[in-house]
C-alpha cells in the first residue's frame, strides 16, 4: 500500500507540472509579429519530464521486483527519452511590419522547421530501435535465467535421488556383508568337520594299503618265478619255431618253383618273317627273296622274336636257330650273339650271286643262360665280313627258332 501511495503522488505531481502543456487549440499563445522571436509550442518542462520518468521507473521496479537483473536494461530504456528532447530551431528569417513578404525567406523558414522536424523524427526512430534492442536483451536474459533456474531445480532433485540411492546401496552392502560373514563361518566349520572325517578315512586306507602291499609283494614273487619258467619255455619254443619257419620258407619256394615250372611248355617254336629279319635291305635277284646286308661292314644280319612262355619262372635249356644260306661272298666261321652276348659260332658258305645256287640249309644251337629274356624280345645276330645274307626257309619265313624249356 505504501508503494501504491508513493506511486500515485509522483504521478499527480508530474501532471501538475505538465499543466502548461495542456493548453487547448484556439487559445491565445501570443501575436506573431514580423521581426519578433518565435514562440515555442508549450511542452512538458524538464522537472515534469524527470518526475514522469521516475514514476515509470517505480512502476517497472514494482512489477519486476524479483528480477533485479533487468534493472540495468530498464535504466537504459528510461534514459532514452531524456536524450530525445527536440532540438531548438535557429537561423530563421525575421520579418518587419510594413515590409513585403519574400516567398524565398518564408520558404527558408519552412525548410528550417522541416529540417528540425525531420531531425526529431530521426532521433525518435533511434530511440524506438534502442528500446526494441533493450527489450530483446531483456527477453534473452529472462530466458537464460529461466533455463538456469530449471537446471538448478533439476540438479537439486538429482542430488536428492542420488543421496537416497547411495543410502540404499550402503544398507544393501551392510546386509550382504553380514550374510557373507555368516556363510563364511558356516563354511569354515563344515571344512573342519570334513577334514577330520578325511583324516580318519585316510588313516584307515593307509592301514589297508599296507596289507595290500604285502599281498602284492608275495604275488610278485610268485609271478617272477612263473615268468622265469615261461622265459625258458619261450626260448625253447622260439628256436623250434624259427627252425620250422626256415623249413616252411624253403618248402614254399620249392612249391612255387615247381608250380611255375609246371606251367612252362616243354618247347616253343617261333617263325621269323621278313619284318623281323634285321639288316636285310638289299636284294638283286629281282624276286625280293634273297636278301642280304648290302655288304656293309658291321651291318650283320639278325633275327628277332618275342618269347611267349607262360611264366617268368620258366628256364630255357637250349635254343636252336634254323636258316638257309643265301647271298654271301666269303666263307669262314664267325660269332653268333644273343642279345649282344656271344653264345656260339656259325660257318658261313660262299655263294656270291644275286640268285644263290646252293641254298644250303643251316642251323646252330646253344644254351642261352642268363642272356635269354623270358616273356620279352630276343635277337640273335650272325656276324661275318663283306656281303652276308639269308634266303627263306619256307614261304615268307626266314628263320625258325626252337626254344626248349
One Martini backbone bead per residue (centre of mass of N, CA, C, O) as a GRO file, in nm:
protein
  405
    1UNK     BB    1   0.056   0.063  -0.019
    2UNK     BB    2   0.296   0.256  -0.013
    3UNK     BB    3   0.372   0.224  -0.309
    4UNK     BB    4   0.105   0.329  -0.427
    5UNK     BB    5   0.113   0.610  -0.298
    6UNK     BB    6   0.378   0.703  -0.417
    7UNK     BB    7   0.301   0.665  -0.711
    8UNK     BB    8   0.058   0.865  -0.711
    9UNK     BB    9   0.216   1.126  -0.631
   10UNK     BB   10   0.405   1.138  -0.870
   11UNK     BB   11   0.189   1.157  -1.093
   12UNK     BB   12   0.050   1.415  -0.993
   13UNK     BB   13   0.297   1.602  -1.010
   14UNK     BB   14   0.348   1.565  -1.315
   15UNK     BB   15   0.070   1.686  -1.405
   16UNK     BB   16   0.106   1.967  -1.285
   17UNK     BB   17   0.370   2.037  -1.441
   18UNK     BB   18   0.210   1.978  -1.730
   19UNK     BB   19  -0.008   2.215  -1.766
   20UNK     BB   20   0.117   2.393  -1.996
   21UNK     BB   21   0.065   2.150  -2.211
   22UNK     BB   22  -0.280   2.173  -2.189
   23UNK     BB   23  -0.346   2.352  -2.404
   24UNK     BB   24  -0.573   2.462  -2.621
   25UNK     BB   25  -0.700   2.508  -2.913
   26UNK     BB   26  -0.730   2.876  -2.976
   27UNK     BB   27  -0.555   2.998  -2.801
   28UNK     BB   28  -0.358   3.254  -2.668
   29UNK     BB   29  -0.001   3.261  -2.758
   30UNK     BB   30   0.008   3.521  -2.934
   31UNK     BB   31   0.183   3.745  -3.145
   32UNK     BB   32   0.265   3.758  -3.487
   33UNK     BB   33   0.569   3.924  -3.556
   34UNK     BB   34   0.768   4.085  -3.738
   35UNK     BB   35   1.084   4.016  -3.577
   36UNK     BB   36   0.996   3.825  -3.374
   37UNK     BB   37   1.026   3.584  -3.163
   38UNK     BB   38   0.962   3.270  -3.148
   39UNK     BB   39   0.710   3.062  -3.027
   40UNK     BB   40   0.688   2.806  -2.835
   41UNK     BB   41   0.563   2.509  -2.778
   42UNK     BB   42   0.402   2.370  -2.546
   43UNK     BB   43   0.568   2.184  -2.280
   44UNK     BB   44   0.739   1.967  -2.092
   45UNK     BB   45   0.930   1.998  -1.847
   46UNK     BB   46   1.206   1.883  -1.691
   47UNK     BB   47   1.072   1.812  -1.420
   48UNK     BB   48   0.835   1.653  -1.534
   49UNK     BB   49   0.999   1.450  -1.692
   50UNK     BB   50   1.145   1.334  -1.443
   51UNK     BB   51   0.893   1.239  -1.284
   52UNK     BB   52   0.784   1.052  -1.502
   53UNK     BB   53   1.031   0.863  -1.503
   54UNK     BB   54   1.012   0.781  -1.203
   55UNK     BB   55   0.735   0.652  -1.224
   56UNK     BB   56   0.807   0.437  -1.432
   57UNK     BB   57   1.032   0.307  -1.260
   58UNK     BB   58   0.856   0.223  -1.021
   59UNK     BB   59   0.667   0.039  -1.180
   60UNK     BB   60   0.886  -0.155  -1.281
   61UNK     BB   61   0.996  -0.241  -1.003
   62UNK     BB   62   0.731  -0.356  -0.895
   63UNK     BB   63   0.693  -0.573  -1.134
   64UNK     BB   64   1.033  -0.647  -1.112
   65UNK     BB   65   1.139  -0.718  -0.811
   66UNK     BB   66   1.254  -1.032  -0.898
   67UNK     BB   67   1.433  -0.880  -1.144
   68UNK     BB   68   1.725  -0.736  -1.107
   69UNK     BB   69   1.866  -0.781  -1.393
   70UNK     BB   70   1.668  -0.549  -1.538
   71UNK     BB   71   1.763  -0.265  -1.440
   72UNK     BB   72   1.970  -0.185  -1.654
   73UNK     BB   73   1.771  -0.188  -1.892
   74UNK     BB   74   1.565   0.017  -1.775
   75UNK     BB   75   1.755   0.259  -1.743
   76UNK     BB   76   1.822   0.282  -2.042
   77UNK     BB   77   1.524   0.326  -2.138
   78UNK     BB   78   1.478   0.588  -1.959
   79UNK     BB   79   1.714   0.759  -2.088
   80UNK     BB   80   1.615   0.802  -2.380
   81UNK     BB   81   1.404   1.037  -2.351
   82UNK     BB   82   1.607   1.249  -2.242
   83UNK     BB   83   1.757   1.244  -2.539
   84UNK     BB   84   1.467   1.342  -2.702
   85UNK     BB   85   1.489   1.636  -2.716
   86UNK     BB   86   1.415   1.891  -2.889
   87UNK     BB   87   1.559   2.085  -3.104
   88UNK     BB   88   1.639   2.390  -3.183
   89UNK     BB   89   1.541   2.669  -3.381
   90UNK     BB   90   1.750   2.815  -3.627
   91UNK     BB   91   1.788   3.074  -3.873
   92UNK     BB   92   1.558   3.263  -3.900
   93UNK     BB   93   1.364   3.483  -4.052
   94UNK     BB   94   1.304   3.833  -4.030
   95UNK     BB   95   1.015   4.033  -3.999
   96UNK     BB   96   0.863   4.345  -4.103
   97UNK     BB   97   0.658   4.585  -4.072
   98UNK     BB   98   0.550   4.679  -4.394
   99UNK     BB   99   0.671   4.452  -4.543
  100UNK     BB  100   0.755   4.249  -4.790
  101UNK     BB  101   0.692   3.935  -4.858
  102UNK     BB  102   0.927   3.669  -4.890
  103UNK     BB  103   0.917   3.363  -5.019
  104UNK     BB  104   1.205   3.265  -4.966
  105UNK     BB  105   1.204   3.328  -4.661
  106UNK     BB  106   0.962   3.160  -4.588
  107UNK     BB  107   1.073   2.893  -4.705
  108UNK     BB  108   1.322   2.887  -4.527
  109UNK     BB  109   1.170   2.855  -4.264
  110UNK     BB  110   1.028   2.589  -4.342
  111UNK     BB  111   1.290   2.428  -4.392
  112UNK     BB  112   1.395   2.450  -4.103
  113UNK     BB  113   1.154   2.315  -3.970
  114UNK     BB  114   1.169   2.048  -4.131
  115UNK     BB  115   1.453   1.969  -4.041
  116UNK     BB  116   1.385   1.955  -3.738
  117UNK     BB  117   1.164   1.744  -3.760
  118UNK     BB  118   1.335   1.522  -3.898
  119UNK     BB  119   1.540   1.503  -3.670
  120UNK     BB  120   1.338   1.414  -3.456
  121UNK     BB  121   1.248   1.157  -3.606
  122UNK     BB  122   1.522   1.020  -3.600
  123UNK     BB  123   1.550   1.011  -3.294
  124UNK     BB  124   1.298   0.844  -3.239
  125UNK     BB  125   1.388   0.597  -3.404
  126UNK     BB  126   1.635   0.537  -3.230
  127UNK     BB  127   1.480   0.497  -2.969
  128UNK     BB  128   1.307   0.261  -3.066
  129UNK     BB  129   1.541   0.070  -3.132
  130UNK     BB  130   1.667   0.067  -2.849
  131UNK     BB  131   1.418  -0.045  -2.708
  132UNK     BB  132   1.402  -0.312  -2.866
  133UNK     BB  133   1.686  -0.415  -2.788
  134UNK     BB  134   1.636  -0.408  -2.483
  135UNK     BB  135   1.403  -0.611  -2.488
  136UNK     BB  136   1.561  -0.850  -2.615
  137UNK     BB  137   1.770  -0.865  -2.389
  138UNK     BB  138   1.567  -0.922  -2.165
  139UNK     BB  139   1.447  -1.182  -2.283
  140UNK     BB  140   1.712  -1.345  -2.296
  141UNK     BB  141   1.774  -1.320  -1.993
  142UNK     BB  142   1.519  -1.459  -1.899
  143UNK     BB  143   1.573  -1.734  -2.040
  144UNK     BB  144   1.838  -1.792  -1.893
  145UNK     BB  145   1.721  -1.782  -1.607
  146UNK     BB  146   1.515  -2.011  -1.643
  147UNK     BB  147   1.719  -2.231  -1.721
  148UNK     BB  148   1.884  -2.211  -1.459
  149UNK     BB  149   1.654  -2.279  -1.268
  150UNK     BB  150   1.594  -2.558  -1.385
  151UNK     BB  151   1.878  -2.677  -1.339
  152UNK     BB  152   1.880  -2.643  -1.032
  153UNK     BB  153   1.634  -2.819  -0.976
  154UNK     BB  154   1.741  -3.075  -1.111
  155UNK     BB  155   1.996  -3.104  -0.937
  156UNK     BB  156   1.852  -3.131  -0.667
  157UNK     BB  157   1.694  -3.386  -0.738
  158UNK     BB  158   1.943  -3.562  -0.811
  159UNK     BB  159   2.076  -3.542  -0.534
  160UNK     BB  160   1.851  -3.672  -0.375
  161UNK     BB  161   1.847  -3.941  -0.529
  162UNK     BB  162   2.146  -4.012  -0.479
  163UNK     BB  163   2.125  -4.028  -0.172
  164UNK     BB  164   1.920  -4.255  -0.165
  165UNK     BB  165   2.085  -4.465  -0.329
  166UNK     BB  166   2.333  -4.468  -0.142
  167UNK     BB  167   2.189  -4.563   0.111
  168UNK     BB  168   2.085  -4.828  -0.011
  169UNK     BB  169   2.364  -4.946  -0.081
  170UNK     BB  170   2.473  -4.946   0.208
  171UNK     BB  171   2.260  -5.133   0.325
  172UNK     BB  172   2.308  -5.372   0.132
  173UNK     BB  173   2.607  -5.415   0.205
  174UNK     BB  174   2.561  -5.483   0.501
  175UNK     BB  175   2.387  -5.733   0.446
  176UNK     BB  176   2.598  -5.891   0.279
  177UNK     BB  177   2.819  -5.900   0.492
  178UNK     BB  178   2.659  -6.055   0.702
  179UNK     BB  179   2.597  -6.304   0.524
  180UNK     BB  180   2.896  -6.369   0.459
  181UNK     BB  181   2.993  -6.421   0.744
  182UNK     BB  182   2.803  -6.657   0.803
  183UNK     BB  183   2.889  -6.839   0.564
  184UNK     BB  184   3.189  -6.857   0.644
  185UNK     BB  185   3.152  -6.994   0.919
  186UNK     BB  186   3.010  -7.244   0.808
  187UNK     BB  187   3.239  -7.336   0.615
  188UNK     BB  188   3.460  -7.372   0.829
  189UNK     BB  189   3.314  -7.589   0.993
  190UNK     BB  190   3.280  -7.791   0.758
  191UNK     BB  191   3.581  -7.823   0.691
  192UNK     BB  192   3.670  -7.938   0.964
  193UNK     BB  193   3.492  -8.189   0.953
  194UNK     BB  194   3.598  -8.300   0.680
  195UNK     BB  195   3.893  -8.332   0.767
  196UNK     BB  196   3.847  -8.536   0.992
  197UNK     BB  197   3.722  -8.754   0.814
  198UNK     BB  198   3.957  -8.778   0.610
  199UNK     BB  199   4.176  -8.863   0.812
  200UNK     BB  200   4.041  -9.124   0.902
  201UNK     BB  201   4.023  -9.254   0.619
  202UNK     BB  202   4.329  -9.241   0.561
  203UNK     BB  203   4.422  -9.427   0.788
  204UNK     BB  204   4.267  -9.673   0.694
  205UNK     BB  205   4.393  -9.690   0.411
  206UNK     BB  206   4.687  -9.733   0.502
  207UNK     BB  207   4.637 -10.001   0.640
  208UNK     BB  208   4.524 -10.148   0.393
  209UNK     BB  209   4.769 -10.100   0.202
  210UNK     BB  210   4.974 -10.261   0.360
  211UNK     BB  211   4.838 -10.533   0.316
  212UNK     BB  212   4.835 -10.518   0.007
  213UNK     BB  213   5.142 -10.497  -0.036
  214UNK     BB  214   5.214 -10.773   0.079
  215UNK     BB  215   5.045 -10.934  -0.124
  216UNK     BB  216   5.183 -10.823  -0.380
  217UNK     BB  217   5.469 -10.924  -0.317
  218UNK     BB  218   5.397 -11.226  -0.320
  219UNK     BB  219   5.286 -11.223  -0.609
  220UNK     BB  220   5.547 -11.126  -0.747
  221UNK     BB  221   5.722 -11.365  -0.676
  222UNK     BB  222   5.550 -11.577  -0.820
  223UNK     BB  223   5.558 -11.436  -1.097
  224UNK     BB  224   5.866 -11.445  -1.140
  225UNK     BB  225   5.886 -11.753  -1.146
  226UNK     BB  226   5.695 -11.786  -1.388
  227UNK     BB  227   5.858 -11.615  -1.587
  228UNK     BB  228   6.115 -11.780  -1.590
  229UNK     BB  229   5.983 -12.037  -1.698
  230UNK     BB  230   5.864 -11.909  -1.954
  231UNK     BB  231   6.129 -11.815  -2.082
  232UNK     BB  232   6.241 -12.096  -2.137
  233UNK     BB  233   6.004 -12.190  -2.313
  234UNK     BB  234   6.022 -11.967  -2.522
  235UNK     BB  235   6.306 -12.022  -2.624
  236UNK     BB  236   6.248 -12.308  -2.722
  237UNK     BB  237   6.012 -12.232  -2.912
  238UNK     BB  238   6.163 -12.030  -3.088
  239UNK     BB  239   6.364 -12.228  -3.213
  240UNK     BB  240   6.151 -12.411  -3.341
  241UNK     BB  241   6.008 -12.194  -3.509
  242UNK     BB  242   6.250 -12.109  -3.679
  243UNK     BB  243   6.298 -12.384  -3.810
  244UNK     BB  244   6.016 -12.409  -3.935
  245UNK     BB  245   6.022 -12.148  -4.105
  246UNK     BB  246   6.257 -12.231  -4.285
  247UNK     BB  247   6.128 -12.486  -4.400
  248UNK     BB  248   5.878 -12.346  -4.515
  249UNK     BB  249   6.023 -12.154  -4.710
  250UNK     BB  250   6.159 -12.369  -4.881
  251UNK     BB  251   5.901 -12.514  -4.959
  252UNK     BB  252   5.762 -12.273  -5.095
  253UNK     BB  253   5.974 -12.230  -5.316
  254UNK     BB  254   5.949 -12.509  -5.440
  255UNK     BB  255   5.652 -12.497  -5.508
  256UNK     BB  256   5.664 -12.245  -5.686
  257UNK     BB  257   5.860 -12.361  -5.890
  258UNK     BB  258   5.693 -12.606  -5.971
  259UNK     BB  259   5.445 -12.444  -6.061
  260UNK     BB  260   5.588 -12.280  -6.279
  261UNK     BB  261   5.701 -12.523  -6.439
  262UNK     BB  262   5.418 -12.649  -6.501
  263UNK     BB  263   5.351 -12.403  -6.707
  264UNK     BB  264   5.567 -12.492  -6.891
  265UNK     BB  265   5.668 -12.553  -7.189
  266UNK     BB  266   5.885 -12.758  -7.350
  267UNK     BB  267   5.809 -12.609  -7.635
  268UNK     BB  268   5.898 -12.338  -7.867
  269UNK     BB  269   5.795 -12.190  -8.185
  270UNK     BB  270   5.957 -11.943  -8.403
  271UNK     BB  271   5.866 -11.742  -8.675
  272UNK     BB  272   6.061 -11.548  -8.903
  273UNK     BB  273   6.007 -11.276  -9.069
  274UNK     BB  274   6.101 -11.015  -9.263
  275UNK     BB  275   6.040 -10.793  -9.040
  276UNK     BB  276   6.262 -10.965  -8.837
  277UNK     BB  277   6.484 -10.910  -9.055
  278UNK     BB  278   6.789 -10.784  -9.012
  279UNK     BB  279   6.981 -10.633  -9.236
  280UNK     BB  280   6.779 -10.667  -9.533
  281UNK     BB  281   6.779 -10.432  -9.778
  282UNK     BB  282   6.901 -10.625  -9.996
  283UNK     BB  283   6.830 -10.693 -10.364
  284UNK     BB  284   6.917 -10.865 -10.703
  285UNK     BB  285   6.707 -11.091 -10.831
  286UNK     BB  286   6.393 -10.973 -10.840
  287UNK     BB  287   6.219 -11.144 -10.609
  288UNK     BB  288   6.274 -11.055 -10.289
  289UNK     BB  289   6.424 -11.306 -10.124
  290UNK     BB  290   6.745 -11.248 -10.152
  291UNK     BB  291   6.875 -11.125  -9.872
  292UNK     BB  292   7.097 -10.855  -9.765
  293UNK     BB  293   7.337 -10.617  -9.614
  294UNK     BB  294   7.506 -10.456  -9.849
  295UNK     BB  295   7.816 -10.500  -9.759
  296UNK     BB  296   7.837 -10.389  -9.476
  297UNK     BB  297   8.025 -10.294  -9.221
  298UNK     BB  298   7.849 -10.420  -8.930
  299UNK     BB  299   7.595 -10.532  -9.098
  300UNK     BB  300   7.428 -10.767  -8.936
  301UNK     BB  301   7.240 -11.022  -8.939
  302UNK     BB  302   6.896 -11.074  -8.798
  303UNK     BB  303   6.682 -11.228  -8.537
  304UNK     BB  304   6.338 -11.168  -8.413
  305UNK     BB  305   6.168 -11.237  -8.093
  306UNK     BB  306   5.888 -11.327  -7.875
  307UNK     BB  307   5.841 -11.445  -7.576
  308UNK     BB  308   5.564 -11.695  -7.456
  309UNK     BB  309   5.582 -11.773  -7.178
  310UNK     BB  310   5.379 -11.849  -6.896
  311UNK     BB  311   5.648 -11.799  -6.717
  312UNK     BB  312   5.916 -11.643  -6.550
  313UNK     BB  313   6.022 -11.933  -6.429
  314UNK     BB  314   6.122 -12.019  -6.678
  315UNK     BB  315   6.363 -12.237  -6.830
  316UNK     BB  316   6.630 -12.234  -7.058
  317UNK     BB  317   6.820 -12.482  -7.226
  318UNK     BB  318   6.761 -12.424  -7.547
  319UNK     BB  319   6.870 -12.301  -7.884
  320UNK     BB  320   6.730 -12.319  -8.220
  321UNK     BB  321   6.869 -12.222  -8.546
  322UNK     BB  322   6.706 -12.195  -8.858
  323UNK     BB  323   6.840 -12.185  -9.203
  324UNK     BB  324   6.938 -12.018  -9.523
  325UNK     BB  325   7.166 -11.985  -9.742
  326UNK     BB  326   7.287 -11.712  -9.928
  327UNK     BB  327   7.418 -11.415 -10.005
  328UNK     BB  328   7.771 -11.485 -10.016
  329UNK     BB  329   8.135 -11.391 -10.041
  330UNK     BB  330   8.220 -11.558  -9.788
  331UNK     BB  331   8.400 -11.768  -9.574
  332UNK     BB  332   8.347 -11.906  -9.241
  333UNK     BB  333   8.394 -11.837  -8.892
  334UNK     BB  334   8.143 -11.694  -8.671
  335UNK     BB  335   7.974 -11.513  -8.455
  336UNK     BB  336   7.713 -11.562  -8.207
  337UNK     BB  337   7.443 -11.352  -8.084
  338UNK     BB  338   7.261 -11.283  -7.768
  339UNK     BB  339   7.181 -10.984  -7.686
  340UNK     BB  340   7.517 -10.929  -7.725
  341UNK     BB  341   7.599 -11.230  -7.656
  342UNK     BB  342   7.808 -11.482  -7.665
  343UNK     BB  343   7.711 -11.838  -7.772
  344UNK     BB  344   7.839 -11.890  -8.069
  345UNK     BB  345   7.882 -12.045  -8.397
  346UNK     BB  346   7.931 -12.006  -8.761
  347UNK     BB  347   7.913 -12.130  -9.100
  348UNK     BB  348   8.010 -11.982  -9.390
  349UNK     BB  349   7.890 -11.967  -9.730
  350UNK     BB  350   7.999 -11.941 -10.059
  351UNK     BB  351   7.739 -11.736 -10.263
  352UNK     BB  352   7.817 -11.489 -10.497
  353UNK     BB  353   7.491 -11.420 -10.574
  354UNK     BB  354   7.177 -11.309 -10.648
  355UNK     BB  355   7.117 -11.624 -10.717
  356UNK     BB  356   7.132 -11.872 -10.533
  357UNK     BB  357   7.236 -12.214 -10.581
  358UNK     BB  358   7.242 -12.371 -10.307
  359UNK     BB  359   7.059 -12.334 -10.054
  360UNK     BB  360   7.175 -12.401  -9.768
  361UNK     BB  361   7.110 -12.553  -9.493
  362UNK     BB  362   7.101 -12.429  -9.145
  363UNK     BB  363   7.248 -12.449  -8.803
  364UNK     BB  364   7.211 -12.346  -8.445
  365UNK     BB  365   7.318 -12.415  -8.105
  366UNK     BB  366   7.229 -12.315  -7.755
  367UNK     BB  367   7.302 -12.198  -7.431
  368UNK     BB  368   7.186 -11.898  -7.298
  369UNK     BB  369   7.110 -11.840  -7.019
  370UNK     BB  370   7.098 -11.505  -6.910
  371UNK     BB  371   7.041 -11.383  -7.212
  372UNK     BB  372   6.754 -11.461  -7.181
  373UNK     BB  373   6.411 -11.342  -7.244
  374UNK     BB  374   6.149 -11.381  -7.054
  375UNK     BB  375   5.872 -11.246  -7.205
  376UNK     BB  376   6.056 -11.124  -7.443
  377UNK     BB  377   6.289 -10.986  -7.638
  378UNK     BB  378   6.490 -11.140  -7.907
  379UNK     BB  379   6.839 -11.145  -8.049
  380UNK     BB  380   7.005 -11.287  -8.333
  381UNK     BB  381   7.351 -11.271  -8.447
  382UNK     BB  382   7.531 -11.275  -8.769
  383UNK     BB  383   7.852 -11.273  -8.824
  384UNK     BB  384   8.082 -11.099  -9.067
  385UNK     BB  385   8.196 -11.046  -9.405
  386UNK     BB  386   8.073 -10.855  -9.603
  387UNK     BB  387   7.867 -11.033  -9.763
  388UNK     BB  388   7.532 -11.105  -9.604
  389UNK     BB  389   7.280 -11.378  -9.626
  390UNK     BB  390   6.927 -11.484  -9.663
  391UNK     BB  391   6.697 -11.733  -9.721
  392UNK     BB  392   6.420 -11.892  -9.729
  393UNK     BB  393   6.289 -12.166  -9.574
  394UNK     BB  394   5.971 -12.082  -9.602
  395UNK     BB  395   5.831 -11.879  -9.777
  396UNK     BB  396   5.834 -11.603  -9.533
  397UNK     BB  397   6.047 -11.768  -9.379
  398UNK     BB  398   6.389 -11.708  -9.236
  399UNK     BB  399   6.331 -11.843  -8.945
  400UNK     BB  400   6.373 -12.106  -8.688
  401UNK     BB  401   6.273 -12.106  -8.343
  402UNK     BB  402   6.385 -12.331  -8.084
  403UNK     BB  403   6.254 -12.371  -7.748
  404UNK     BB  404   6.382 -12.509  -7.452
  405UNK     BB  405   6.237 -12.581  -7.104
   0.00000   0.00000   0.00000
